[in-house]
């Protein structure tokens, strides 16, 4: 098989990084790709650099649009894509030369609609040369992927950039406009709808850490509440499916997010933050009561949550 694969790159004010990103995509050892650069209303030379890449490599296509945010840029890329499979790369990051071939072969070998590799953070580009990993593969059910996503922290699981998708998975899904933490709104649905996911332990995605001005490393604002809202939506999703275990795990994960958010709200300089704090505190109290009655949540996890909320200093001391 030699299917066309679409690589979607939302691009906004990354003139210092876009060349490295696109270069890493153009150097893929799997060549039947289209590279869709979505200039999301950049105010620097990002758009110009995108056009330069299009003149250099016929596989590169550029879309210029008014700013719609990361979600809007990704949705535009999905609509314009012609590949059977799609992947998303952030414009300040880089990928391994076998990113596409590795994920594509995982899909083909296992007859699945979705594949996932690992990511690793880098501070300097020279760091990448030291990254070592093995291409150990396995297939996990969508149910277990959701379960792991909500109960364990695993690098690269909660983002779309480490993955390749059958485009049909987006027939009824799109990234939420006007929100950050956009991956949080979608990844669990993609796991669930895929039925099965092929995994590899190979590091395929290189995530640039602490870029000045990036959303991930900017100060706390009310937009950050999207992390809470996304996880509230996850609870509703599994509750409506009647998946009791996944619903309870989603609720537990929500409690931790609400607890962490309360701390950040208290430390912030947001105007009228007290009303947000009071609202979050009431929701956390109600959700914690529900967790105490949850039969799929172990006593150990219940006590851990209680300590995280009421005795965080003790919990952190015990970890040491």
Secondary structure, DSSP 8 states (H G I E B T S, - for coil): ----EEEEEEESS-TTTHHHHHHHHHT-S---EEEEEEEES-SSSHHHHHHHHHHH-TTEEEEEE---HHHHHHHHHHHH---SEEEE--TT-EE-TTHHHHHHHHHHHHT-SEEEEEEEEESSGGGGGG------EEEEEHHHHHHHHHHS--TTTTSSTTEEEEGGGGSS----TT-SSHHHHHHHHHHHHHSEEEEEEEEEEEEE-S-TT-STTS---GGGGHHHHHHHHHHHHHHHHT-HHHHHHHHHHHHHHHHHHHHHHHHS--TTHHHHHHHHHHHHHHHHHHHHT-TTS-HHHHHHHHHHHH-HHHHHHHH-
